[in-house]
């Protein structure tokens, strides 16, 4: 079967065949052959087909596919490695118990020579990393992500245009990193050096972006405020976080105001601050 025929076959199956149909098992056999191929095109075809065709109706096959995909994290082509990381996200969403088998491999991808693979790994860790991975593994993941974060946002780093959005350096990566710090808040709080570096990074985000009206930066500020509210050692940043939230609340865009209220709610649930008169007036005006 030619590559074009298999590609059309996968597309036809995704459109016409119900996920619960017995024919899907035969399609899975074809996918496994593609993932085991030595041909670059075949492998990528198998990765894309797995992400599109494997659903909860085929959840029993997820452990087999996870084993295949993990081996592709060491493939020589960065495109295969990056798509493999993205596919592991899909498979772990289907079967969360598989995360324990892949966490160490994903953490290792943070040191990948290709920044796209490392960014995808940070995104995956920001969704699935947990205390069950072990304190040492969690601290390693956070420390490596922080180092990668600082490297990618340094003015000395020369990045292609793909890593910029509206003139901002890797804002999506910064969002993933901030989420990751929040997921590992317990381990971060127990490690003074790591906590200090993360607080410094969060402070830099607030200093640089507070008042920016770009939606992607507002999303970053929102995630930063949530992380500050969840880190006991970041209480020193609450005044700066409240200033950012106050600007949200005075926006003329309803979605931005709502985001500010959600951020303020998160702060009050964790460690209620004392608001200034202007901040109280901004909240009441909503």
NORLINRA-V893114 format. One record per run of one state. SS is the DSSP state (helix for helix, strand for strand, loop for the rest). FROM is the first residue (numbers start at 1). TO is the last residue. If there is no record, write none. Layout:
((SS FROM TO) (SS FROM TO))
This chain:
((loop 1 2) (helix 3 16) (loop 17 22) (helix 23 35) (loop 36 39) (helix 40 53) (loop 54 55) (helix 56 72) (loop 73 77) (helix 78 94) (loop 95 95) (helix 96 111) (loop 112 114) (helix 115 128) (loop 129 130) (helix 131 133) (loop 134 134) (helix 135 152) (loop 153 160) (helix 161 163) (strand 164 165) (loop 166 167) (strand 168 169) (loop 170 170) (helix 171 183) (loop 184 184) (helix 185 189) (loop 190 191) (helix 192 209) (loop 210 214) (helix 215 230) (loop 231 231) (helix 232 249) (loop 250 253) (helix 254 271) (loop 272 276) (helix 277 285) (loop 286 286))
